[in-house]
């Protein structure tokens, strides 16, 4: 983070704008909307700024900027087309510890003016730190389209009840849940529909109900997908951002964890082959105990929780203890990694079926139905097969698969650390042994692998 984002109270505070052209006019308008007392210094005053003198109660000084002009101001914006003046303003402001912004010159700025979405009292600001202001404005336009003006009315309604809610719901976590339900439920919809009176009545009733019934805990079993954060579903993101506790495994990327609420508790329960941070039975108990304590728990699992994710075992425990839960499917590794490797799992010229198997069983052995897996015209996808790769290849060859059958190993698929190693049943184990492979990995076997060279679309960084 190059700049620390803050919102500055400028009501009745003196601010200086150096320059009086069209760009300066836009800055003056923003400062005026924030309630600032504005002085403008410029050798030439544009008609636009001149017309603002009455509407914004400007103090206009038609002169060149001098160092002695910069005193007793909370902040200053320099919006001239004269490089020397801009540098002088920045230098004097820095000496006097006054916040300064020089338009289109980040090197001279102590603060950046963001692109603003004004839904007073709700304000959203987007900044690129001066690196790409046009991009920030484009993002503002996108945000404008999904935040209607009525969000300001919703914020006003909340402000009217803020003290009452704080008085009657004393636990901070319970208060947060209360407001989340208000902002995402029927009360918000009433405000958006212009039915403010009904919204107030419902909010009042909800406050009465909340005093008598504290929120119950629940568990969200969320498929985090194969790695890339933008492959999460909308529901996964929404539940992750409202969870009080995030219980996650080793396949969940840091980028996905960053999407959780910053004040949420994080509990790592990752499992590696023969090295479990927490046994599965203890994870099941942990989820139940957290929910019974009134917490909303996001159980983040790589891929899909019901495909080699042991999600079924976890919700069995929750059902036995009558704990409310939701299951959110995720993109499983087979689909995600194959797609990003340019390897279709089915293709009418290569494979009419696809089989998912796990590369090691509960006792860490690799005992599979080799006769079935060695059948032609199919694709085999093997999860967690890196350690047993040599035995997998040997067993398939022994049961009739040709030695030159194509096979791919995909490392950290869908991320910019993705790596795809292509070989045959006979050659891949030796190829992989010479490389520093970092899990998670996925193995794809079948003639569909030959399509990788032609269909590979995702740029790899390694």
N, C-alpha and C positions, 0 to 999 in steps of 0.2 A: 504494500500500500504506500504509494508515493506521497499522498496528502492525507491528513487526518480530517475527515468530514465533520464539520460543525455547523450549527445554525446560530448566527449572531443576532442578538437583540439590538436593533438600530432605532427603535422608537424614541424620537426626540433627541437623538444623538447627532452631532455634527459630522457630516461626511463631505469630502471634497472630490469634485470631478474636474480634471484638467483636460480641456478640449470641449468643443461644442458642436461637433459634426453629427452625422446620423448615428454612428456607433455610440458616441457619447450619449445621445438622446435615449437609446435603448437602456443604457446603464442607469441613467437618471430615472427613467420610468420604474425600473426594478427597485431602486433605492427608495423612491417615493412610495411605492406600494408597501414597503417595509416600515414606513413611518419616519424615515430619516429627515433631518434638516440639512438641505443640500446647498453647498456653495459651488458655483461653476466659474472657473478661470479659463479664459481663452482670448486670443487676439481677435478672432472672428467668431461671431455668434450666428449659427445657422437659424433660419426661420423656424424650424421645428423646435429648437431649444428655446428660442425667444417666446414662442407661443406657450411653452411650459411654465414660464415665469409666474404666471398668475395661478394656474391650476395646481402647481406643485410648490408654490411659495419659494421659488428659487432666489438665491442671492447671486446675481450675475456680475462678475468683474471682468470687463473687457480689457485685458492686459496680458503681457507675457508672464509666465510663471516665474517666481523668484523664491529662493530658499526660505525667506522669512514668511512666505504665505502659508507654509505648512506647520501650523501649530494648533493644538487643541482640537484635533480631528480624531474620530475613532478609526476611520479608514479613509483611504484615498484610492481613486481609480484614475489612471492616466490613459486617455484615449485620443492622443494626438498622432499625427503622421510625421512628427519630427523626432527622430531617434535621440538626438541630444537632450531634448526636453524630457522625454520618457526616462532616460537614464538618470537625469538629474532628480526627477521626482522620486524614482526608486531609491536613489542614494540617500536623499534627505529623509525619506520615510524610514529607511532602515536605521539610520542614525538615531532617529527619534522614537524607535520602537512602535511605529504606526503601521498597521496592516496596509499593504499596497498591492494593487493589481495593475499591471501594464498589459493592455489588451494585445493579444496575439504575440506575447513575448514571455513565455513561462519562466525563462531564466531570471527575469527581473521581478518576479511575483513572489510575495509571501503568502498569498492566497489566490485561489482560482475561482472565478465566477462560473458556477455550473449551469447546465441547461435545466430549466425549472418547469415543473408541472404544478401549477397553483390551484389547489382545491381548499383554500383557506377554511379552517385552520390546518388542514392537511397540506403539507408541502413535500414534494418529491424532487430530489436533485440528482442529476446525472453528470459525472465529470470524467474526462479522460486525462486529467492532470495537465491539460494543455497540449497533449500529444496529438489528439485528433478531435478537435471541437466539432467538426461536421458530423463525425460518427456519434458523438454525444447527442447532438441535435436530432439525428435520425432515431436514436434509441428513445429520446424523449417523445418523438412522434408516435412510436410504437406504444409506449406506456400511456400516452394521452388517450389512445384508442380503447384501452381496456380499463381506464379509471374514469367513469363518468363524473360530471360535476356534482352529482348527488352524494358522492363520497364526502364532500365537505359538510353537507347537512348531517350525514351519519356521524362525523367527528364532533359536530356541534351538539348533537343529541347525547353523545357519550360524555361530553364535558359537563352537561347539565346533571348527569347522574354520577359523576366520578366520585364526589365526596360521599354520597350516600352508599355507593357500592363499597368504598374503602371502609366505611364505618360498620357496615353490616356483614361484610365478608372479610374477616381479618387475616386469613391465611393467604399469603401472596400467590401461591400456586392455584388455589381455588379461585382467586380473583381473576387470574389470567385465563383460566378455563371458562369462567363466566363470560368474559369479554370476547373470547374467541367464538363462543356459541352465539353471542349477540351479533357479531360482525359477519358471521357466515350462515345465519339462519333466517327465519321468518321476519324477525324484527328489521334486519337490514333490507330485506325485500320490500317491506312496507315503506321504508324511507325512500327507496329507489322509485317506488310507485307514487310518491308524493303524499302518502298517508301518514304524515308525521304524528298526528294526534293518536291514531291507533297504535303506532310504534311505541309512543310513550307509555300508553296503557299496558301494552304487553311487556315492556321492559320493567315497569313497576311490579307487575305480577311475577315476572321471572325472578326479580330480586327477592320477593317474599318467599317464593318456592326454594330458592337457593339457600336461604337461611336455615330451612328445615331439612334439606337433603344435600349433604356434601357430595361432590362428584365421585363416582365410582371409578376404580382403576380398570384398565383394559390393556390388551396386547395387540399390536399390529405386526403380523408376520409378513415381512416385506421382502420380495425378491428384488435384490439390488442390481440384477442384470450382470452381464459379463465383465464390466469394468468401466466403460465410458459413462460419465455422469449424466449426459444428455439422453441416455437410453432408458432412464427411469420413467415410469408412467406418471401421469398427473396425480393419480391417487396416492402413489408411493411418496411423491414429493410433499403433498399436502399433509399426510399423516406423519411423515418424518419431521416436518417443521412444527408440529404441535406436540410431539412426544416430550415427556419429562426426562426419560432415560432412553439411551440408545445402547442396545446390546448387539455387538457386531462380531463377525468372524474375520479371518485373515484375508478372505477374498474380496472384501469390501474396500474399494479404493479410497485414499484420503480425500479426493475430490468429491466423492459422494458424502463422506462424513462431514465435510465442510458445509453441506446443505442443511444439516440439522440446526436446531436452535443453538445459539452460542452458549446459552446458560444450561443446556441439557447435560445430564450426567452421562459419561461414556464408560461402558464396561466391555473390555475385550475378552472374548471367550473363544479365540481362534484355535483351530485344530490342525495340526500337521500329522503326517504319517507317523504313528507311534509316539506322538508328542502332543498331548491335549492340554491346553491351558486350563480347561475345566471339563470334566467328563460330561457326556451328554445328559446323564441323569441329573447332574448338578445344575446344568443349564435349564432343564425343564423346571426344576424346583425354584431356581432363581427367578424365572419369568413369573411364576405363580406368586411368589412372595412379594415381588415388586408390585404386581397388580393388586394384591390384597392390601397393600399399604396405601392404595389410592393413586398409584402412579400410572401414567399412560406410557406404555413401553413399546418402543419400536425395536423389533427383533430383525435386524438386517442380515440377510443371508445372500451370499453371492449367487448369481444366476436366478433360478426359480426355486422356491422353497420346497416344492413337491417333486423335483427331479434331482435325486441324489442329495437332497438338502436336509433330510431327516425332519422336515416340517411336520409330517404326520405324527411323529413321536411327541413333538412339542405340544401340538394342539390336543392330543389325547390327554395329557396331564391337565391342561387348562379346562377341558370339558369335564374331567373327573371332579375338578374343584369348583365347577360352575362359574368360571371366570369368562367374562365377555372377551371376544377376540374377533379380528378380521384377518383374512388372508389376501394379500395382494400379489398376484402373479408377476413374475419378472421374465425378461428375455433370457432363456437358458443359454448356457455357454455354447452348446452345439450350434444353435441357430446364429447367435451373435458372432462367434469366432469364424464359423464357416463363411458367413456372409462377408465379413471384413477381409477374409483371405481369398475371396473370389472363387469359392468352391461350393457349387450348389449341392445340397445333400441328396437331391433327387434330380434325375435328368432322363428323359425317355430313351436316350441313346446309351446310357450308362447304368442307371440304377432305378429299379422300380419299387424299392423299399429301403428303409433306413432303420437301423437298430442302434439304440443307445445302451451302453453297458458301462459299468464301473470297473476300473483297472485293478482294484483290490477289494477283497471282501472284509468282513468284520474281523477275521483272524489274520489280516494282512497277506492272505494268500491270493493267487491269481488262478482260480479254477472256474473256467467258463465253458459254455457249450460250444467247443471249438468246431465241431462238425457243422453246426448251424451257422456259425460265424464265417466259416470258410466257403459257404455257398456263393456262387457267382451272382452277378447282376444286382448287387446291393451295396449300400454304404454302411460302414461300421463306424460309429463314433464312440471313442473310449475316453471317459472322464478319469482323472487321477491315474493315468497310466504311465507316467514318466519313469518311475522306479522299475516297473515291470516291463518296460518296452522290449527288451531283448527276449524275454520269455514269451511275450505276446506274439512277436514276429515269428519266433521259432515254432510255436504251437500252431499258428495258422498255416505255415508251410508244411508242417508234419501232417496236417489234416486236409491237405489237397490244394491250398491256395498257391498260385504261382509265385516263385521267388521275385519276379519282376512286377508284382502287383503294386501300384503306386500307393504311397502313404505320406501323409503330411503331419507334422507336429507344429501346432500353433502356440506360441508363447505370448501370454498376456494380451490375448486377442481383444480388439476394439479400442485399445489404448495406443498412444503414440510410442509405447515400448513394444508394440506387436512385432513378432518375428515369425516367419513361416519357413520351416525347413522341409524340403521336398526330397523324397527318396523312394526306395522300394523296400519290401519286407526284408530283402537280403542286405541292403546297404544302410538303412536309416540308423540302426543301433550304433554302428561305428561312427557315422556322421555326428550323431548327437553326443557321443562320448568325448569328442574333440571340442565341443562347444560349451560355453558357460551358460547353460539353460536355467532361466529363473521362472519358477512356477508363479501363477497357475498355468498349466498347459492343457491342451486338448489334442487328441490324436484322431485323425480322419483317414479311413482306409477304403479304397475302392478306385475304380477308374475315373470317377468324377474328379479326383485330384489332378488329373491331366489338364483340366480346364483352368487351373490356377494361373498358368502363364498367360493365357489369353484374357481371362476375366478379372485379373488382379487390379483393383481400382483404388485401394486404400494406401496412401503413402506411408511408408514405414520410416521411422527415424533411426533405426539400428539395423 
